Structure formats: structure tokens, C-alpha cells
Amino acid sequence: MAANRLYRAVPIVLSLALLAGCAGSSQPLLQASGDYFARTLPGLPASWRPMMSPVDNPIVEANGLHRPPPSLIRQALLAQHQRWSGTPYRLGGTGERGIDCSALVQNVFRDTFRLDLPRSTGEQVQQGEAVSRDELQVGDLVFFRPPGPYDHVGIYVGEGYFLHASTSQGVMLSTLDNAYWQRHYWQARRALAPAMLAQRVALVGEG
């Protein structure tokens, strides 16, 4: 009888050990390290914590492909901001010596999402589907009609900010609540659904 009780107890002990092991191993997945780009982006709440890149975390990647977190796309866009930040504006420019707004959008979408957008703002504004300003999601294109002959385009990165090539300060982050951009806001377009954008971020990370 004692031997039978011992045999019955062994699976229970092993199960508890396995559960404890799973609980212990999941902790690093929930505690992502501080992210430089997130810390330097104004407007992010103190409670916001970036998720691990799917390149480093295959479990998050697998889950993210079904319901990807906006932070995955945001971090990829902020990495592009870090890469291009301070690049001067140059009409017709397409590289690090000078770039205009639509070329920046084209470069970022190609390198981040493997998505080829047209070169000009006039063509980019015809991509995807229109979205209202109060339904903006990370990765949407935002368009403006400032004074002058040219329209302007940027990429929404969340929390009211967008990435763009400013004619006065070069590549930078600006807020949609700025009086100037509020006054000249035109429309927004969703070139690709966020779920698809997140999948493409993962694919780019895999090389």
C-alpha cells in the first residue's frame, strides 16, 4: 500500500515541478528591457513597456502573427527614426545626404515592411484605404496640405506622433496636435492592415 501511494505521488510532484519551471521561465518574456527609442519618444505613458522583438523571442513572434501588438510596429518605426534622424530635407532627394517626405516613406516601408510604395505623395495618397483621424493606427500614412505647391506625408507612430521629413528640420517626429499640422491636416490612409505590417516586421527581422 505504501508503495502504491508513493507511485501515485510521483506524477503529482513531477507535474508541480514542471508547472513551477514554466512559471519561472515565462518571467523574462514579460519583463522586456528598457527600450531607448521608446524612452526618447515624447508622449509615451510611463506605464508603457515595449515588447521583445520577435527576432529575439519566437514565442512572442508566434503569438504576434495572430494578434500583433502595436508596439512591434512602433519599435520598428522608431528604429527607422533613429536611423534617419537629422537627415536634411531635399526636394527630390532619396538618401542620407537629403531626402523628401515621400522618399522617406517609401524607404521606411520598403526596409521595415518589405512593401513597395509609389515614389510621389500624389500616388501614395491613393494606396490602401482611407481612415479617419480618430481611428489612426501605428503604420498609417498621414497627409497634409501646407501652403505651397506640394502636399506632405508622414507615418503615424502612435501616441499622437508621426515620422516625417520636415522641410525646416529634416527627418524628425512631430505631433499631430501641433497647431501647424492640425491646421493643414488632410487625410490618412492605411496601406496595409496592422496585422500584415507586423508579420512583415517579423519577416524582415528573420532576414
N, C-alpha and C positions, 0 to 999 in steps of 0.2 A: 504493500500500500504506500509506504513512504517513497519507494522508487517511482511509483506511478505519479505521485504528487510532484516529485522532482521533475519528471519528464514533462508534465503539464506546465510547470512554472517556467521551463527554459524558453519556450516560444514567446511567452509574455515578456520576459526580461529582454530577449533579443529585440522584440518589437519596440519596447520602450527605448532601448539604446539607439535603434535606427531613427526613431522619431526625434530623439534629442540631437542626434547627428544632423538631421535635416534642418532642425530649428537653428542650430549653431551655424551651419554653412550658409543659410539664407541671409544672415545678417549683413555681410558685406554687400550683397546685391541691393539692400535697401538703404545703405548709407554711402551714397556716392560722394567722392571727394569734392572739395570746393572747385568751382569752375571759374577760371579767370574771366572769360568773356561774359558770363552771367553776372559776376560781381561788378564788372565795369559798365554794364548796361543800365542806364538810369531807369527808374520806374518799376523794376522787378521787386515784388514784395519780399520782405526779409524771410518769410516762411518758405519761399520757393527753393526747391533743391533740384539741381539738374540730374537727369538720369544718366547712367553709364552709356557710353557709346555701344551700339550693338556689335561693333567690331571687337570690343573687349568682353562683351557679355552675351554669349549665344542664347541664354535663356531669355533675356530681355528682347533680343532680336527676334526670336521665335514668337514670343507673345506680341511684340510690337507690330509684326506683319499683319496680325489680325485686327488690332486696335492700337495704332501707333500713337505715342504721346506727342503732343505739340512740341515738347521740349527737345525731342530728337531733331526735328526740322529746324527749330530755333538755334540750337547749338551749331548746326552745320552752317546756317546763315551767318551767325556771329563769327564763326571761324573765317568765313569769306570777308566779313567786315575787317577783321584783324589783318588779313592778307592785303586788302586793297586800301585800308585806311590812309588818308592823306594823299592818295594819288590825285594829281591835279585834274581839273576838268579841261577837256579839249574837245571841241566840236569835231566830230568825225574820228576821234581817237578811239583806239580799241585795246590799248595795252597800258603797261605800268608807267610809261612816260606821259600819259594823258589819255583820258577816257571820257566818253559822254554817257549820258544816263542809260540810253537803250543798249549800248555796248556792254555796260556793266551788268545789266540784267541778263543779257544774252550769255556773257561769260559765266556768271554765277549759276545760272540754270544748267548750262552745259556741264560745268565742273562738279556741281553739287548733286544734280538730279539726272544727269545724262539726258537732258531734254533740250532739243534744239529749237530755240525760239527765233522768229524773224529778227532782222537787224534793226529795223526802224520802229519808233514809237507808234507810228500810224498802223503798222502791221501787228505789233504786239497787242494793241488795244482790241484787236479782232479775235484774239486767241481765247479759247475756253468759253466760260460763261460769266455773265455779269453777276456781281454780288453787291448787296447793299453795304453801306459803310458800317452799320451796326452788326453785320454778320461776317466781318473780316476774320480770316484765319491766317495763321502763320504760313507764309509762302505765297499769299495772294499778291497780285500786281496792283499797285495804286497809281492812278494817273491824275495829272494836274494840268491846268491851262493857265500858266502865268502870263504876264504881259510879254509881248514879242511874238515872233513867228513860229516858235517851237513849243510843242507840248512836252511834258516831263513825266518820267516814270520811275518808280522805286519798288522795292519788295518789302511787304509787311513782315516784321519780325516779332510781333506781339507786344502787348502792354502799351499800345498806342504809338509804337516807334516803327520807322521804316528805313531801310538801307537804300541810299541813292548816291549819285554823283552830282553834288551841288555845284552850280556854276561859280559860286564865290569861294567855297572852301574845299572843293574836291569831294572824294568819297567819304561819307560820314553817315551817322544816324541822326535822324530828325524826328520830331514828334508831330503827329497829325493835329494835335491841339494848338500848335503854334499858329498865331494869328494869320501869318502869311499863307501857310499851307492850308489852313481852314478856308481862307478866302478863295483860294484858287483850286481847291479840290474838285475833281471832275467825276471820276468813277473808279471802280475796282473790277478786276477780272480774275477768275480762278482758272489758270491754265491747266491745272491738273489737281484732282482731289487730294487732300492731305494724306490719305492712306497710301495713295500711289507715290506721292513725294517721299514719304517715309521709307517705303520699300526701296526706292531708288537711292536714298541716302545709304541704306544698308549695302546695296549692291556696289556703290562707289567705294565704300569702306573696305569691301572684300577685294577690291582691285579689278 
